[in-house]
Amino acid sequence: MILHHYDFSNYSEKARLALGYKKLAWRSVVIPPVAPKPDLTPLTGGYRRTPVLQIGADVYCDTALIVRELERREPEPTLFPPHLAALADAIAYWSENRLFRPMSLYVSGNNMDVLPPNLQADRARMRGLPEPDAATMARAAARSATHVRPQIAAVDSMLADGRAWIAGDAPTIADLAVYHALWFITARTDRLAHELAPYARIRDWMAKVRAFGHGAPTPITAQDAIAEAKAGTPEPARPSTPQPEDPKPGARVRIRADDYGCDPVEGELAFITDREIAIRRVDPVAGEIVVHFPRLGYDLRPF
Ligand SMILES: N[C@@H](CCC(=O)N[C@@H](CS)C(=O)NCC(=O)O)C(=O)O
Protein backbone atom coordinates (compact mmCIF):
# COMPACT_ATOMS: atom_id res chain seq x y z
CA MET A 1 0.00 0.00 0.00
CA ILE A 2 1.23 3.46 -0.88
CA LEU A 3 -0.29 6.57 0.68
CA HIS A 4 0.24 9.84 -1.20
CA HIS A 5 -0.13 12.52 1.47
CA TYR A 6 1.49 15.44 3.33
CA ASP A 7 2.01 16.16 7.00
CA PHE A 8 -0.48 18.93 7.81
CA SER A 9 -3.32 17.43 5.75
CA ASN A 10 -6.13 16.51 8.12
CA TYR A 11 -7.72 14.02 5.74
CA SER A 12 -4.30 12.39 5.46
CA GLU A 13 -4.24 12.17 9.25
CA LYS A 14 -7.55 10.30 9.05
CA ALA A 15 -6.05 7.79 6.59
CA ARG A 16 -2.80 7.46 8.59
CA LEU A 17 -4.79 6.69 11.74
CA ALA A 18 -6.87 4.08 9.90
CA LEU A 19 -3.60 2.43 8.79
CA GLY A 20 -2.41 2.63 12.40
CA TYR A 21 -5.62 1.22 13.86
CA LYS A 22 -5.28 -1.76 11.55
CA LYS A 23 -1.54 -2.02 12.29
CA LEU A 24 -0.61 -1.95 8.62
CA ALA A 25 2.76 -1.46 6.96
CA TRP A 26 2.66 1.03 4.10
CA ARG A 27 4.84 3.12 1.84
CA SER A 28 4.72 6.89 2.05
CA VAL A 29 4.95 9.39 -0.82
CA VAL A 30 4.93 13.00 0.32
CA ILE A 31 3.05 15.10 -2.25
CA PRO A 32 2.91 18.88 -2.63
CA PRO A 33 0.08 20.61 -0.73
CA VAL A 34 -0.83 22.73 -3.76
CA ALA A 35 -1.49 22.11 -7.46
CA PRO A 36 0.03 21.29 -9.84
CA LYS A 37 0.91 17.77 -8.68
CA PRO A 38 2.69 16.34 -11.71
CA ASP A 39 3.70 13.12 -9.94
CA LEU A 40 0.20 12.44 -8.58
CA THR A 41 -2.15 13.23 -11.46
CA PRO A 42 -0.70 10.55 -13.80
CA LEU A 43 -1.99 8.09 -11.20
CA THR A 44 -5.36 9.72 -10.57
CA GLY A 45 -6.10 11.06 -14.06
CA GLY A 46 -6.61 14.58 -12.70
CA TYR A 47 -7.94 14.25 -9.14
CA ARG A 48 -5.71 16.51 -7.03
CA ARG A 49 -7.05 16.21 -3.50
CA THR A 50 -5.18 14.61 -0.62
CA PRO A 51 -4.71 11.81 0.34
CA VAL A 52 -4.71 9.09 -2.34
CA LEU A 53 -4.12 5.39 -1.70
CA GLN A 54 -2.33 3.36 -4.37
CA ILE A 55 -2.16 -0.42 -4.41
CA GLY A 56 -0.25 -1.45 -7.52
CA ALA A 57 -2.21 -0.12 -10.51
CA ASP A 58 -5.36 0.59 -8.46
CA VAL A 59 -5.75 4.11 -7.10
CA TYR A 60 -8.32 5.00 -4.42
CA CYS A 61 -9.44 8.62 -4.12
CA ASP A 62 -11.14 10.18 -1.08
CA THR A 63 -10.83 8.95 2.49
CA ALA A 64 -14.49 7.84 2.43
CA LEU A 65 -13.41 5.11 0.02
CA ILE A 66 -9.80 4.72 1.21
CA VAL A 67 -10.91 3.63 4.69
CA ARG A 68 -13.54 1.27 3.21
CA GLU A 69 -10.87 -0.25 0.97
CA LEU A 70 -8.56 -0.78 3.95
CA GLU A 71 -11.50 -2.45 5.68
CA ARG A 72 -12.17 -4.68 2.65
CA ARG A 73 -8.57 -5.85 2.58
CA GLU A 74 -8.01 -5.96 6.37
CA PRO A 75 -11.40 -6.43 8.02
CA GLU A 76 -10.02 -6.70 11.55
CA PRO A 77 -10.01 -4.74 13.71
CA THR A 78 -13.08 -3.16 12.17
CA LEU A 79 -13.90 0.53 11.89
CA PHE A 80 -17.47 -0.38 10.86
CA PRO A 81 -18.94 -2.56 13.63
CA PRO A 82 -22.44 -3.44 12.36
CA HIS A 83 -24.30 -2.08 15.40
CA LEU A 84 -22.70 1.37 15.02
CA ALA A 85 -21.75 1.70 11.35
CA ALA A 86 -24.78 3.63 10.08
CA LEU A 87 -24.69 6.13 12.92
CA ALA A 88 -20.91 6.46 12.58
CA ASP A 89 -21.25 7.33 8.88
CA ALA A 90 -23.79 10.04 9.72
CA ILE A 91 -21.54 11.54 12.40
CA ALA A 92 -18.58 11.44 10.01
CA TYR A 93 -20.66 13.27 7.40
CA TRP A 94 -21.52 15.98 9.92
CA SER A 95 -17.92 16.37 11.02
CA GLU A 96 -16.46 16.60 7.53
CA ASN A 97 -19.21 18.67 5.92
CA ARG A 98 -20.32 20.95 8.73
CA LEU A 99 -17.61 21.13 11.39
CA PHE A 100 -14.49 21.03 9.26
CA ARG A 101 -15.05 23.98 6.91
CA PRO A 102 -15.31 26.64 9.64
CA MET A 103 -12.50 24.85 11.48
CA SER A 104 -10.28 25.16 8.45
CA LEU A 105 -11.04 28.88 8.01
CA TYR A 106 -10.56 29.59 11.73
CA VAL A 107 -7.29 27.68 12.01
CA SER A 108 -5.82 28.86 8.71
CA GLY A 109 -6.70 32.48 9.45
CA ASN A 110 -4.73 32.23 12.70
CA ASN A 111 -1.73 30.47 11.16
CA MET A 112 -1.16 32.36 7.95
CA ASP A 113 2.48 33.09 8.82
CA VAL A 114 3.38 29.38 9.12
CA LEU A 115 1.45 28.07 6.11
CA PRO A 116 3.02 27.83 2.65
CA PRO A 117 2.76 31.29 1.06
CA ASN A 118 0.91 30.06 -2.03
CA LEU A 119 -1.62 27.95 -0.09
CA GLN A 120 -4.50 30.44 0.11
CA ALA A 121 -4.27 31.35 -3.57
CA ASP A 122 -4.34 27.63 -4.45
CA ARG A 123 -7.31 26.88 -2.19
CA ALA A 124 -9.24 29.84 -3.57
CA ARG A 125 -8.59 28.61 -7.13
CA MET A 126 -9.61 25.10 -6.08
CA ARG A 127 -12.99 26.48 -4.98
CA GLY A 128 -13.39 28.93 -7.87
CA LEU A 129 -13.13 31.91 -5.49
CA PRO A 130 -11.03 35.09 -5.73
CA GLU A 131 -7.78 35.02 -3.74
CA PRO A 132 -8.47 36.47 -0.26
CA ASP A 133 -6.24 39.16 1.23
CA ALA A 134 -5.08 38.96 4.86
CA ALA A 135 -7.94 41.11 6.15
CA THR A 136 -10.54 38.92 4.41
CA MET A 137 -8.90 35.80 5.90
CA ALA A 138 -8.97 37.36 9.37
CA ARG A 139 -12.67 38.24 9.05
CA ALA A 140 -13.52 34.74 7.83
CA ALA A 141 -11.54 33.27 10.74
CA ALA A 142 -13.45 35.39 13.25
CA ARG A 143 -16.85 34.45 11.77
CA SER A 144 -15.85 30.81 11.65
CA ALA A 145 -14.75 30.76 15.31
CA THR A 146 -18.39 31.31 16.24
CA HIS A 147 -19.39 28.17 14.32
CA VAL A 148 -16.50 26.09 15.61
CA ARG A 149 -17.12 26.59 19.33
CA PRO A 150 -20.70 25.29 19.54
CA GLN A 151 -19.65 22.26 17.51
CA ILE A 152 -16.74 21.48 19.85
CA ALA A 153 -19.32 21.64 22.63
CA ALA A 154 -21.46 19.22 20.60
CA VAL A 155 -18.56 16.75 20.46
CA ASP A 156 -18.23 17.04 24.22
CA SER A 157 -21.91 16.27 24.66
CA MET A 158 -21.56 13.19 22.44
CA LEU A 159 -19.10 11.85 25.02
CA ALA A 160 -21.10 13.06 28.02
CA ASP A 161 -22.75 9.73 28.84
CA GLY A 162 -19.34 8.21 29.53
CA ARG A 163 -19.09 6.25 26.28
CA ALA A 164 -15.59 5.24 25.28
CA TRP A 165 -15.88 6.22 21.62
CA ILE A 166 -17.83 8.79 19.61
CA ALA A 167 -20.52 6.45 18.28
CA GLY A 168 -20.70 4.11 21.28
CA ASP A 169 -18.77 1.24 22.79
CA ALA A 170 -16.35 0.58 19.93
CA PRO A 171 -14.07 2.64 17.65
CA THR A 172 -15.65 3.59 14.33
CA ILE A 173 -15.04 5.80 11.35
CA ALA A 174 -16.72 8.58 13.37
CA ASP A 175 -13.78 8.65 15.76
CA LEU A 176 -11.37 9.27 12.90
CA ALA A 177 -13.63 11.83 11.20
CA VAL A 178 -14.21 13.90 14.34
CA TYR A 179 -10.62 13.50 15.49
CA HIS A 180 -9.04 14.86 12.31
CA ALA A 181 -11.18 18.00 12.44
CA LEU A 182 -10.09 18.67 16.02
CA TRP A 183 -6.47 17.60 15.35
CA PHE A 184 -6.31 20.43 12.84
CA ILE A 185 -6.67 22.99 15.66
CA THR A 186 -3.11 22.37 16.86
CA ALA A 187 -1.59 20.57 13.85
CA ARG A 188 0.58 23.56 12.94
CA THR A 189 0.85 25.65 16.15
CA ASP A 190 -0.55 25.68 19.68
CA ARG A 191 -2.12 29.10 19.22
CA LEU A 192 -5.68 27.81 19.41
CA ALA A 193 -5.09 25.06 21.98
CA HIS A 194 -7.22 27.07 24.41
CA GLU A 195 -10.31 26.04 22.42
CA LEU A 196 -9.95 22.48 23.75
CA ALA A 197 -8.77 23.47 27.24
CA PRO A 198 -12.22 23.30 28.89
CA TYR A 199 -12.89 19.82 27.54
CA ALA A 200 -11.03 17.11 29.52
CA ARG A 201 -13.30 14.40 28.09
CA ILE A 202 -12.47 15.39 24.51
CA ARG A 203 -8.76 15.54 25.28
CA ASP A 204 -8.81 12.08 26.89
CA TRP A 205 -10.68 10.63 23.92
CA MET A 206 -8.29 12.32 21.46
CA ALA A 207 -5.34 10.74 23.28
CA LYS A 208 -6.90 7.32 22.74
CA VAL A 209 -7.39 7.96 19.02
CA ARG A 210 -3.84 9.36 18.72
CA ALA A 211 -2.61 6.11 20.28
CA PHE A 212 -3.80 4.19 17.20
CA GLY A 213 -0.60 5.55 15.68
CA HIS A 214 0.17 5.56 11.98
CA GLY A 215 1.17 1.93 11.40
CA ALA A 216 4.57 1.34 9.85
CA PRO A 217 5.39 3.75 7.00
CA THR A 218 8.52 3.56 4.85
CA PRO A 219 9.36 6.50 2.57
CA ILE A 220 9.52 5.96 -1.20
CA THR A 221 9.75 8.41 -4.08
CA ALA A 222 6.88 9.44 -6.33
CA GLN A 223 8.84 7.98 -9.26
CA ASP A 224 8.98 4.59 -7.54
CA ALA A 225 5.22 4.74 -6.96
CA ILE A 226 4.57 5.55 -10.63
CA ALA A 227 6.95 2.77 -11.72
CA GLU A 228 5.05 0.34 -9.51
CA ALA A 229 1.75 1.35 -11.09
CA LYS A 230 3.22 0.97 -14.56
CA ALA A 231 4.61 -2.47 -13.78
CA GLY A 232 1.33 -3.60 -12.18
CA THR A 233 -2.03 -4.73 -13.52
CA PRO A 234 -5.26 -3.39 -12.03
CA GLU A 235 -7.37 -5.86 -10.07
CA PRO A 236 -10.13 -7.51 -12.14
CA ALA A 237 -13.36 -5.49 -12.15
CA ARG A 238 -15.72 -6.47 -9.33
CA PRO A 239 -19.38 -7.22 -10.14
CA SER A 240 -21.45 -4.12 -10.91
CA THR A 241 -24.81 -3.32 -9.34
CA PRO A 242 -25.84 -0.29 -11.40
CA GLN A 243 -29.01 1.64 -10.69
CA PRO A 244 -31.34 2.16 -13.66
CA GLU A 245 -30.00 5.69 -14.31
CA ASP A 246 -26.33 4.69 -14.20
CA PRO A 247 -24.04 4.35 -17.20
CA LYS A 248 -23.16 0.69 -17.79
CA PRO A 249 -19.72 -0.84 -17.36
CA GLY A 250 -17.70 -0.19 -20.51
CA ALA A 251 -19.26 3.27 -21.06
CA ARG A 252 -17.02 6.31 -21.43
CA VAL A 253 -17.56 8.47 -18.36
CA ARG A 254 -16.36 11.56 -16.57
CA ILE A 255 -16.33 11.86 -12.79
CA ARG A 256 -15.62 14.81 -10.52
CA ALA A 257 -16.05 15.82 -6.89
CA ASP A 258 -19.35 17.64 -6.35
CA ASP A 259 -18.03 20.11 -3.77
CA TYR A 260 -14.51 21.48 -4.41
CA GLY A 261 -11.35 20.40 -6.20
CA CYS A 262 -13.64 19.32 -9.04
CA ASP A 263 -10.97 18.43 -11.63
CA PRO A 264 -12.52 15.78 -13.88
CA VAL A 265 -11.24 12.24 -14.41
CA GLU A 266 -12.22 10.54 -17.66
CA GLY A 267 -12.11 6.92 -18.69
CA GLU A 268 -14.10 3.75 -19.14
CA LEU A 269 -16.44 2.61 -16.40
CA ALA A 270 -14.85 -0.55 -14.95
CA PHE A 271 -17.47 -1.29 -12.30
CA ILE A 272 -20.11 0.53 -10.29
CA THR A 273 -21.83 -0.33 -7.01
CA ASP A 274 -23.85 1.60 -4.43
CA ARG A 275 -20.64 2.65 -2.74
CA GLU A 276 -17.96 2.72 -5.39
CA ILE A 277 -17.25 3.86 -8.94
CA ALA A 278 -14.14 2.49 -10.68
CA ILE A 279 -12.77 3.99 -13.89
CA ARG A 280 -10.18 2.44 -16.16
CA ARG A 281 -7.80 4.72 -17.98
CA VAL A 282 -4.53 4.44 -19.80
CA ASP A 283 -2.05 7.09 -18.77
CA PRO A 284 0.89 8.03 -21.01
CA VAL A 285 3.21 7.99 -17.97
CA ALA A 286 1.70 5.49 -15.51
CA GLY A 287 0.07 3.01 -17.91
CA GLU A 288 -3.24 1.25 -17.33
CA ILE A 289 -4.78 2.36 -14.03
CA VAL A 290 -8.15 1.82 -12.39
CA VAL A 291 -9.10 4.90 -10.34
CA HIS A 292 -11.72 4.31 -7.65
CA PHE A 293 -14.10 6.89 -6.13
CA PRO A 294 -16.86 6.75 -3.55
CA ARG A 295 -20.29 7.21 -5.12
CA LEU A 296 -21.55 9.81 -2.66
CA GLY A 297 -19.86 13.15 -3.15
CA TYR A 298 -19.01 12.52 -6.81
CA ASP A 299 -20.78 13.44 -10.01
CA LEU A 300 -20.67 10.73 -12.70
CA ARG A 301 -21.74 11.40 -16.29
CA PRO A 302 -21.46 9.66 -19.61
CA PHE A 303 -18.91 11.46 -21.70
N1 LIG B 1 -13.55 14.25 0.72
C1 LIG B 1 -12.12 14.23 0.59
C2 LIG B 1 -11.54 15.56 1.06
C3 LIG B 1 -10.04 15.63 0.94
C4 LIG B 1 -9.51 17.02 1.13
O1 LIG B 1 -10.23 18.03 1.07
N2 LIG B 1 -8.22 17.10 1.37
C5 LIG B 1 -7.57 18.39 1.43
C6 LIG B 1 -6.28 18.28 2.23
S1 LIG B 1 -6.56 17.77 3.90
C7 LIG B 1 -7.17 18.77 0.04
O2 LIG B 1 -7.28 17.99 -0.86
N3 LIG B 1 -6.66 19.98 -0.15
C8 LIG B 1 -6.14 20.33 -1.42
C9 LIG B 1 -4.91 19.58 -1.77
O3 LIG B 1 -4.29 18.92 -0.92
O4 LIG B 1 -4.53 19.65 -2.93
C10 LIG B 1 -11.54 13.07 1.39
O5 LIG B 1 -12.21 12.60 2.33
O6 LIG B 1 -10.45 12.58 1.07
The ligand as a Tripos MOL2 file, in Angstrom:
@<TRIPOS>MOLECULE
LIG
   20    19     1     0     0
SMALL
NO_CHARGES

@<TRIPOS>ATOM
      1 N1        -13.5540   14.2550    0.7240 N.3       1 LIG1
      2 C1        -12.1210   14.2320    0.5920 C.3       1 LIG1
      3 C2        -11.5410   15.5580    1.0570 C.3       1 LIG1
      4 C3        -10.0400   15.6250    0.9360 C.3       1 LIG1
      5 C4         -9.5110   17.0220    1.1320 C.2       1 LIG1
      6 O1        -10.2250   18.0350    1.0690 O.2       1 LIG1
      7 N2         -8.2200   17.1010    1.3650 N.am      1 LIG1
      8 C5         -7.5710   18.3850    1.4260 C.3       1 LIG1
      9 C6         -6.2780   18.2800    2.2320 C.3       1 LIG1
     10 S1         -6.5570   17.7710    3.8980 S.3       1 LIG1
     11 C7         -7.1710   18.7710    0.0370 C.2       1 LIG1
     12 O2         -7.2760   17.9860   -0.8600 O.2       1 LIG1
     13 N3         -6.6620   19.9760   -0.1460 N.am      1 LIG1
     14 C8         -6.1410   20.3290   -1.4210 C.3       1 LIG1
     15 C9         -4.9120   19.5780   -1.7720 C.2       1 LIG1
     16 O3         -4.2900   18.9150   -0.9170 O.co2     1 LIG1
     17 O4         -4.5280   19.6500   -2.9340 O.co2     1 LIG1
     18 C10       -11.5410   13.0690    1.3910 C.2       1 LIG1
     19 O5        -12.2130   12.5960    2.3270 O.co2     1 LIG1
     20 O6        -10.4540   12.5850    1.0660 O.co2     1 LIG1
@<TRIPOS>BOND
     1     1     2 1
     2     2     3 1
     3     2    18 1
     4     3     4 1
     5     4     5 1
     6     5     6 2
     7     5     7 1
     8     7     8 1
     9     8     9 1
    10     8    11 1
    11     9    10 1
    12    11    12 2
    13    11    13 1
    14    13    14 1
    15    14    15 1
    16    15    16 2
    17    15    17 1
    18    18    19 2
    19    18    20 1
@<TRIPOS>SUBSTRUCTURE
     1 LIG1         1 GROUP 0 **** ****
